[in-house]
Amino acid sequence: NLGTNGRTCFTCHQPQTGWTISASGAAARFERSRGTDPLFRLIDGATCPSDDVSTLTAKRKAYSLLTGRGLIRIGLGMPSPTQFEITSVTDPYNCNTDPTTGLTSPTTGTVSVYRRPLPSTNLPFLTGIMWDGRESDLQTQALHATLVHAEPNAPPTDAQLQQIVDFESSLFTAQSVDSLAGNLATQGANGGPAFLSTQPFSAGINSGSGFDPNAFTLYTSWSNASGSNAAARQSIARGEMLFDTFPMRITGVPGFNDVLGQIQIIGTCTTCHNTPNVGSSSTFEMMDIGSASPKANLPSYLVLCNDSTQLVTTDLGRAMVTGKCADISKVKVPSMRGLAGRAPYFHNGTANTLRDVVNFYDQRFNMLRTDGHKADLVAFLNALSAVCGVW
């Protein structure tokens, strides 16, 4: 415990939920503690630090995004210089529109965005730290996380920060057993954390001229699996093949199409999720796939760029770091590991299930996947997850 509010890193990063938190886990902790668990603190667990938490009913409302979507509030100062201004905000929580907690002008003050905490495991595969890539290294991230989330009287020492980084950098987490397929490291398969911990990695390892779309090769041996688990294992193998090879027409993705100068690119899931057997981007990429579009329970920002372009978003993303209009709504490509234990999905928790994630991409890129395709993809994504195995 390095702070004053009862929190430790473990408060938000627990192994049973993939070394982060899940919405269902947060809801259960709220009910058990009647909102007194250290997870529930005004500084970032509530929709606004000024929320009323004087009664249990008030607490339920204040912490509704945490218990319903697994979201933590991140208060970010407007960047300077900036190529844009926020001309209006629709905020159901009044945190951004109150000048004591939010914006004081279109270009000054604090912007509150609501994001899923990222897992503190499998960190040797990182190319960008935090959803918006705002931290330069893990030690700086640990420092800022402690100063904000634990509300300490004094910052942690360099030695303490190094101990945190040494510990979290040694964690490799992946699903070991599937309820239908059984042991995920048998009959030639390479599921589980032990194999993951041996994967070589360097920035750009699967990019440029060396790009191989077959980024996942964990379950290829199960394409002809036999035995009592054969059907489930074959489904996982088919899902892996679909993830690697099923074509999609990638259009209208800022940070991708515009960077490559191509309106349409025929790719697959691994075009972006290309780190071998991990699924994050092997290069530092920030993209806007459309998940920051307006949602009823999230604030929306009307942004006016210096070139007179207008945009509406629920999260300004990388732009809050760079001040660039071109970076609005862009976030990093996350790892595919540890999914099943940490629902909901996307940076803002707007996909409740893995099937919802698959449906989002199917509709976004008009992929025309069959129900069988979707079931196989979900089976594969579940087999990447982190409920049982920690190495």
Buried (B, 14 or more C-beta within 10 A) or exposed (E): EBBEBBBBBEBBBBBBBBBBBBBBBBBEBBEEEEBEBBBBBBBBBBBBBBBEBEEEEBBBBBBBBBBBBBBBBBBBEBBEEBBBBBEEBBBEBBBBBBEEBBBEEBBBBBBBBBBBBBBBBBBEBBBBBBBBBBBEEBBBBBBBBBBBBBBBEEEBEEEBBBEBBEEBBEBBBBBBBBEEBBEBBBBEBBBBBBBBBEBEBEEBBBBEEEBEBBBBEBBBBBEEBEEEBBEBBBBBBBBBBBBBEBEBEBBBBBBBBEEEEEEEBEBBBBBBBBBBBBBBBBBBBBBBBBBBBEBEBBBBBBBBBEEEEEBBBBBBBBBBBBBBBBBBBBBBBBBBBBBBBBBBBBBBBBBBEBBBBBBBBBEBBEBEBEEEBBBBBBBBBBBBBBBBBBB
